[in-house]
């Protein structure tokens, strides 16, 4: 039973990684709007930061402050949408060759699934009893999968 569960979660992790690493469908679209939103932390320090959401006629996605500052001269953006989960993998101004990646996409599409795969492989090959850790990672991988689907 344990082997079947490992295979299932390994397959999920490989699908997520593959979706992130494959080129996807590249779009070049006009920027309709960039929305700046203040994100507040409700703690004693009352800290905050700004998030920026770019809107084209097909997609909406979060971008960095540096991208917003550098792209006002050019109203077009190139971006890649993944084939399976339809998430934006990277974006860049059309005049630039440097791609930008949203940090949550890197975490959810690459780093976290790799962590799950390496932890399960370590547990399996070295016969280490880290079942609770693996269970937590598998639950988080399912949450990651749900996040990508929705």
Backbone as JSON, one array per atom type, in Angstrom:
{
  "sequence": "XXXXXXXXXXXXXXXXXXXXXXXXXXXXXXXXXXXXXXXXXXXXXXXXXXXXXXXXXXXXXXXXXXXXXXXXXXXXXXXXXXXXXXXXXXXXXXXXXXXXXXXXXXXXXXXXXXXXXXXXXXXXXXXXXXXXXXXXXXXXXXXXXXXXXX",
  "N": [[0.82, -1.2, 0.0], [1.95, 1.24, 0.78], [3.81, 1.67, -1.24], [2.19, 2.15, -3.46], [0.97, 4.54, -2.73], [3.23, 6.2, -2.6], [3.95, 6.13, -5.3], [1.71, 7.34, -6.48], [1.8, 9.98, -5.36], [4.31, 10.72, -6.26], [3.86, 10.77, -8.99], [1.99, 12.88, -9.14], [3.66, 15.0, -8.27], [5.59, 14.97, -10.33], [4.01, 15.64, -12.54], [3.27, 18.27, -11.84], [5.8, 19.53, -11.79], [6.61, 19.11, -14.46], [4.65, 20.57, -15.8], [5.42, 23.13, -15.02], [8.02, 23.34, -16.1], [7.86, 22.86, -18.86], [7.61, 24.68, -21.97], [5.07, 25.86, -22.57], [2.27, 27.9, -23.69], [2.98, 30.77, -25.46], [2.22, 34.17, -25.19], [1.77, 37.4, -26.65], [0.67, 40.31, -25.6], [-1.34, 43.32, -25.32], [-1.08, 45.53, -22.56], [-3.7, 46.06, -20.48], [-4.35, 47.09, -17.97], [-2.68, 47.87, -14.87], [-3.0, 46.98, -11.68], [-2.57, 48.36, -8.52], [-2.29, 47.25, -5.27], [-2.69, 47.62, -1.81], [-1.37, 45.6, 0.63], [-2.04, 44.69, 3.78], [-0.69, 43.85, 7.0], [-2.08, 42.61, 9.82], [-0.87, 43.18, 12.49], [1.07, 44.1, 15.41], [3.04, 45.86, 14.47], [1.95, 46.9, 12.19], [2.64, 46.56, 9.47], [3.01, 46.71, 5.86], [2.73, 45.95, 2.35], [2.91, 46.43, -1.23], [1.07, 44.95, -3.84], [1.04, 44.02, -7.29], [-1.06, 43.69, -9.99], [-1.29, 42.59, -13.2], [-3.24, 43.11, -16.09], [-4.4, 41.69, -19.04], [-6.14, 41.29, -22.19], [-6.73, 38.62, -22.09], [-5.67, 37.33, -19.77], [-5.0, 37.57, -16.2], [-2.46, 38.38, -13.93], [-0.03, 38.33, -11.26], [2.62, 40.65, -10.88], [6.0, 41.94, -10.51], [7.22, 44.81, -8.67], [9.41, 46.05, -9.89], [9.07, 45.26, -12.54], [6.73, 46.66, -13.18], [7.62, 49.32, -12.96], [9.55, 49.42, -15.01], [8.16, 48.85, -17.33], [6.37, 50.76, -18.26], [6.98, 52.28, -20.46], [6.63, 50.64, -22.58], [3.79, 49.15, -23.77], [3.24, 46.47, -24.08], [3.35, 42.99, -23.3], [5.12, 39.94, -22.98], [4.3, 36.64, -22.23], [4.17, 33.37, -20.73], [1.93, 30.69, -20.61], [1.16, 27.88, -18.72], [0.64, 24.49, -19.85], [-1.01, 22.52, -18.62], [-2.13, 23.43, -16.07], [-2.75, 26.05, -16.64], [-1.42, 28.3, -15.62], [0.5, 31.32, -15.29], [3.76, 31.11, -16.21], [6.13, 32.6, -16.72], [7.01, 36.04, -17.41], [7.64, 38.98, -19.38], [8.77, 42.22, -20.53], [8.1, 43.1, -23.93], [10.28, 44.19, -25.2], [12.47, 43.25, -23.88], [14.87, 40.7, -22.99], [15.03, 39.35, -20.69], [13.47, 37.2, -18.54], [10.88, 37.22, -16.09], [9.89, 35.64, -13.09], [7.15, 34.74, -11.11], [7.34, 34.5, -7.65], [5.77, 32.77, -6.04], [4.84, 30.99, -7.94], [7.19, 29.69, -8.71], [7.78, 28.44, -6.31], [5.47, 26.8, -5.89], [5.36, 25.34, -8.26], [7.83, 24.17, -8.74], [9.93, 24.07, -6.61], [8.63, 23.06, -4.25], [7.34, 20.57, -5.17], [9.72, 19.22, -5.9], [10.97, 18.98, -3.41], [9.18, 17.24, -2.14], [9.47, 14.94, -3.76], [12.24, 14.33, -3.4], [12.31, 13.89, -0.63], [10.59, 11.7, -0.31], [11.98, 9.83, -1.86], [14.37, 9.66, -0.41], [13.39, 8.59, 2.0], [12.42, 6.14, 1.08], [14.63, 4.8, -0.18], [16.67, 4.8, 1.76], [15.48, 3.65, 3.88], [14.42, 5.12, 6.03], [12.54, 6.18, 8.82], [10.47, 8.4, 8.48], [7.79, 8.98, 8.45], [5.72, 10.72, 9.35], [6.62, 13.24, 8.58], [6.71, 12.85, 5.79], [3.98, 12.38, 5.35], [2.91, 14.91, 6.02], [4.13, 16.47, 4.01], [2.94, 15.27, 1.77], [0.26, 15.93, 2.18], [0.46, 18.7, 1.94], [1.28, 18.8, -0.71], [-1.02, 17.92, -1.99], [-2.66, 20.1, -1.34], [-1.29, 22.06, -2.78], [-1.73, 21.1, -5.37], [-4.52, 21.44, -5.52], [-4.59, 24.23, -5.31], [-3.34, 24.9, -7.73], [-5.14, 23.86, -9.56], [-7.46, 25.32, -9.07]],
  "CA": [[0.0, 0.0, 0.0], [2.83, 2.41, 0.87], [4.43, 1.89, -2.54], [1.19, 2.74, -4.35], [0.81, 5.95, -2.33], [4.43, 6.9, -3.05], [3.87, 6.26, -6.76], [0.68, 8.34, -6.77], [2.29, 11.32, -5.04], [5.43, 11.0, -7.17], [3.25, 11.13, -10.26], [1.45, 14.24, -8.98], [4.79, 15.93, -8.23], [6.21, 15.03, -11.66], [3.09, 16.39, -13.41], [3.39, 19.69, -11.49], [7.13, 19.99, -12.25], [6.58, 19.11, -15.92], [3.83, 21.71, -16.21], [6.2, 24.34, -14.81], [9.24, 23.4, -16.91], [7.57, 22.9, -20.3], [7.49, 26.07, -22.41], [3.71, 26.38, -22.52], [1.84, 28.73, -24.81], [3.5, 32.13, -25.29], [1.34, 35.23, -25.67], [2.2, 38.8, -26.66], [-0.6, 41.03, -25.48], [-1.33, 44.68, -24.8], [-1.42, 45.67, -21.15], [-4.91, 46.86, -20.31], [-4.22, 47.82, -16.7], [-1.9, 47.31, -13.78], [-3.67, 47.39, -10.44], [-1.71, 48.38, -7.34], [-3.12, 47.01, -4.09], [-1.96, 47.63, -0.54], [-1.58, 44.39, 1.42], [-1.69, 45.02, 5.16], [-0.56, 42.81, 8.01], [-2.78, 43.07, 11.02], [-0.07, 42.88, 13.67], [1.42, 45.28, 16.2], [3.86, 46.78, 13.69], [1.09, 47.42, 11.12], [3.41, 46.57, 8.24], [2.27, 46.5, 4.63], [3.46, 45.99, 1.09], [2.03, 46.59, -2.37], [1.09, 43.92, -4.88], [0.7, 44.57, -8.59], [-1.72, 42.7, -10.84], [-1.33, 43.0, -14.6], [-4.41, 42.61, -16.81], [-4.46, 41.74, -20.5], [-7.49, 40.9, -22.59], [-6.91, 37.18, -21.87], [-5.22, 36.83, -18.48], [-4.59, 38.44, -15.1], [-1.43, 37.73, -13.12], [0.76, 39.21, -10.41], [3.95, 41.01, -11.38], [6.84, 42.61, -9.52], [7.29, 46.28, -8.71], [10.42, 46.4, -10.89], [8.45, 45.11, -13.86], [5.78, 47.77, -13.36], [8.39, 50.55, -13.19], [10.3, 49.36, -16.26], [7.35, 48.52, -18.49], [5.41, 51.79, -18.65], [7.34, 52.79, -21.78], [6.15, 49.67, -23.56], [2.51, 48.65, -23.29], [3.05, 45.07, -24.44], [4.02, 42.03, -22.43], [5.19, 38.54, -23.4], [4.19, 35.73, -21.09], [3.94, 31.96, -21.04], [0.9, 30.04, -19.8], [1.42, 26.45, -18.67], [-0.3, 23.7, -20.63], [-1.94, 21.73, -17.82], [-2.85, 24.19, -15.05], [-3.05, 27.38, -17.17], [-0.79, 29.32, -14.77], [1.55, 32.08, -15.96], [5.06, 30.64, -15.75], [7.05, 33.73, -16.76], [6.56, 37.21, -18.16], [8.72, 39.95, -19.67], [8.41, 43.23, -21.53], [8.43, 42.61, -25.27], [11.58, 44.72, -25.61], [13.51, 42.68, -23.04], [15.14, 39.27, -23.12], [15.08, 38.8, -19.34], [12.17, 36.74, -18.07], [10.61, 37.31, -14.66], [9.05, 34.56, -12.58], [6.46, 35.05, -9.86], [7.97, 33.63, -6.66], [4.85, 31.71, -5.62], [4.8, 30.0, -9.02], [8.43, 28.9, -8.59], [7.63, 27.61, -5.11], [4.43, 25.78, -6.05], [5.55, 24.55, -9.46], [9.14, 23.55, -8.86], [10.66, 23.79, -5.37], [7.89, 22.18, -3.35], [7.28, 19.19, -5.67], [11.05, 18.6, -5.81], [11.16, 18.63, -2.0], [8.38, 16.03, -1.89], [10.12, 13.81, -4.44], [13.51, 13.95, -2.76], [12.03, 13.36, 0.71], [10.05, 10.35, -0.46], [13.06, 8.96, -2.33], [15.26, 9.45, 0.73], [12.7, 7.68, 2.92], [12.28, 4.83, 0.47], [15.91, 4.14, -0.45], [17.48, 4.65, 2.96], [14.62, 3.01, 4.89], [14.29, 6.01, 7.18], [11.18, 6.28, 9.3], [10.05, 9.8, 8.58], [6.43, 8.87, 7.92], [4.91, 11.9, 9.67], [7.12, 14.29, 7.7], [6.24, 12.53, 4.44], [2.54, 12.6, 5.35], [2.68, 16.36, 5.98], [4.49, 16.92, 2.67], [1.94, 14.79, 0.83], [-0.93, 16.75, 2.38], [0.76, 20.0, 1.35], [1.3, 18.62, -2.16], [-2.43, 17.93, -2.4], [-3.12, 21.5, -1.25], [-0.65, 22.71, -3.92], [-2.46, 20.65, -6.55], [-5.82, 22.12, -5.5], [-4.31, 25.64, -5.62], [-3.05, 25.02, -9.16], [-6.37, 23.57, -10.32], [-8.39, 26.44, -8.92]],
  "C": [[0.87, 1.27, 0.0], [3.46, 2.73, -0.48], [3.45, 2.55, -3.51], [0.97, 4.22, -4.02], [2.02, 6.76, -2.77], [4.39, 7.12, -4.56], [2.85, 7.33, -7.14], [1.19, 9.76, -6.51], [3.5, 11.7, -5.89], [4.9, 11.42, -8.53], [2.67, 12.54, -10.22], [2.58, 15.26, -9.01], [5.44, 16.07, -9.6], [5.32, 15.81, -12.63], [3.21, 17.89, -13.13], [4.72, 20.26, -11.98], [7.16, 20.09, -13.77], [5.78, 20.29, -16.44], [4.59, 23.02, -16.06], [7.35, 24.46, -15.81], [8.99, 23.41, -18.41], [7.31, 24.35, -20.73], [6.07, 26.64, -22.32], [3.39, 27.22, -23.74], [2.25, 30.17, -24.53], [2.54, 33.12, -25.94], [2.11, 36.55, -25.7], [0.93, 39.62, -26.7], [-0.36, 42.46, -25.01], [-1.73, 44.66, -23.34], [-2.63, 46.58, -21.05], [-4.79, 47.71, -19.05], [-3.25, 47.1, -15.78], [-2.48, 47.88, -12.5], [-2.71, 47.26, -9.27], [-2.61, 48.24, -6.11], [-2.25, 46.94, -2.84], [-2.36, 46.39, 0.27], [-1.11, 44.69, 2.85], [-1.59, 43.78, 6.02], [-1.2, 43.35, 9.27], [-2.03, 42.58, 12.26], [0.3, 44.19, 14.37], [2.21, 46.31, 15.4], [3.09, 47.45, 12.55], [1.87, 47.57, 9.81], [2.5, 46.37, 7.03], [3.24, 46.43, 3.46], [2.43, 46.16, -0.03], [2.17, 45.39, -3.29], [0.57, 44.54, -6.17], [0.12, 43.45, -9.46], [-1.87, 43.28, -12.24], [-2.54, 42.35, -15.27], [-4.21, 42.79, -18.3], [-5.87, 41.35, -20.9], [-7.77, 39.41, -22.39], [-6.63, 36.71, -20.45], [-4.99, 37.96, -17.47], [-3.54, 37.69, -14.3], [-0.64, 38.78, -12.35], [2.13, 39.44, -11.0], [4.71, 41.75, -10.29], [6.79, 44.12, -9.7], [8.29, 46.74, -9.77], [9.86, 46.29, -12.31], [7.52, 46.27, -14.16], [6.53, 49.06, -13.68], [9.05, 50.55, -14.57], [9.41, 49.25, -17.48], [6.38, 49.62, -18.91], [5.74, 52.41, -20.0], [6.77, 51.92, -22.89], [4.86, 49.06, -23.03], [2.21, 47.22, -23.72], [3.86, 44.19, -23.51], [4.0, 40.65, -23.11], [5.07, 37.7, -22.15], [3.83, 34.34, -21.56], [2.92, 31.39, -20.07], [1.12, 28.54, -19.88], [0.3, 25.67, -19.35], [-1.36, 23.01, -19.78], [-2.78, 22.6, -16.89], [-3.19, 25.63, -15.46], [-2.57, 28.51, -16.25], [0.28, 30.05, -15.59], [2.9, 31.67, -15.38], [6.09, 31.76, -15.7], [6.42, 34.86, -17.56], [7.74, 38.13, -18.36], [8.18, 41.03, -20.6], [8.82, 42.73, -22.91], [9.81, 43.08, -25.74], [12.74, 44.1, -24.86], [13.72, 41.2, -23.35], [15.15, 38.58, -21.76], [13.68, 38.47, -18.86], [12.07, 36.91, -16.55], [9.67, 36.18, -14.28], [8.42, 35.02, -11.28], [6.92, 34.04, -8.82], [7.05, 32.51, -6.17], [4.74, 30.62, -6.68], [6.04, 29.12, -8.98], [8.3, 27.94, -7.41], [6.64, 26.48, -5.35], [4.66, 24.86, -7.24], [6.85, 23.8, -9.54], [9.74, 23.13, -7.51], [9.91, 22.79, -4.49], [7.73, 20.75, -3.89], [8.63, 18.48, -5.65], [11.37, 18.17, -4.38], [10.4, 17.35, -1.66], [9.04, 14.82, -2.52], [11.4, 13.38, -3.75], [13.28, 13.37, -1.36], [11.49, 11.94, 0.63], [11.12, 9.38, -0.95], [14.04, 8.66, -1.2], [14.66, 8.44, 1.71], [12.65, 6.27, 2.37], [13.62, 4.11, 0.34], [16.75, 3.9, 0.8], [16.7, 4.07, 4.13], [14.53, 3.82, 6.18], [12.82, 6.13, 7.55], [10.83, 7.74, 9.55], [8.62, 9.92, 8.03], [5.59, 10.12, 8.18], [5.33, 13.07, 8.77], [6.63, 14.08, 6.27], [4.74, 12.77, 4.33], [2.2, 14.09, 5.25], [3.01, 16.91, 4.59], [3.46, 16.48, 1.63], [0.64, 15.59, 0.96], [-0.73, 18.14, 1.77], [0.82, 19.92, -0.18], [-0.13, 18.57, -2.71], [-3.01, 19.35, -2.35], [-2.54, 22.31, -2.43], [-1.38, 22.36, -5.2], [-3.82, 21.34, -6.64], [-5.64, 23.6, -5.85], [-4.08, 25.81, -7.13], [-4.29, 24.75, -10.01], [-7.33, 24.73, -10.25], [-7.72, 27.7, -9.38]]
}
